[in-house]
């Protein structure tokens, strides 16, 4: 009678059992974690609570050409294409099929502000400008102020001092004034002999 002894290091059966046990443990752990997440979600406050306080950061999206009211007012019919480009910049949209029009489109999306979108279309007859169609455009000052709308400026402190405050400041800093730095003596100028002897031919 022959007895066969299984070597646990070479026989595949213990390894299969070990892997099966590990996979089962992993599945049970994942199920417990998902169950914990759902129970925590039920106990969390509503979106108006903690989730409402945390908002994701959104990158500012700026596309196109900024065209202000002053720029459009500077354009007159009869200007050449290069002159229009010098005032408004290169157009965002040009088409081979519509060579007689340039479209300037501006879009700004910023977190906490309503999106801005404007369009200016310049029409040409040949190589000269014919007319302009545009949305309501802001002035340069209005556009800059719209960019700084989310910045809350606090009260500007007064930049004035009374005579008493100036005297108190001078008295407080009179003893702590640094002594003037000593001026270094000027270095003596060095005279060098001429490179060529006097009377040498050139």
RAMO-V569823 format. One line per field, one symbol per residue. phi: phi as a letter, one per 20 degrees, with the letter a starting at -180 (. if undefined). psi: psi as a letter, one per 40 degrees, with the letter a starting at -180 (. if undefined). Layout:
phi=???
psi=???
//
This chain:
phi=.deddeefedefffffffffffffffffffffffffffffffefffffeffffecffdffdccndeddffffffecgoffffffffeenfffcccfecfebddddcccdcfncffdbccccddddmdcfdbccbffdefffffffffefeeeefffffdccfffffffffffdffeffffffeffffffeedfffdffnffd
psi=hhhhhhheddheddddddddddddddddddddddddddddddeiiidebddddhhihhihhhiahhhidddddehiieiidddddddeahidhiidegeeihhhhhhhhhheiiihhihhhhiihbeihdihhiihiiiddddddddedehhhahhihfiiiddddddddddeddehiiihihiihhihhhiiidiiheii.
//
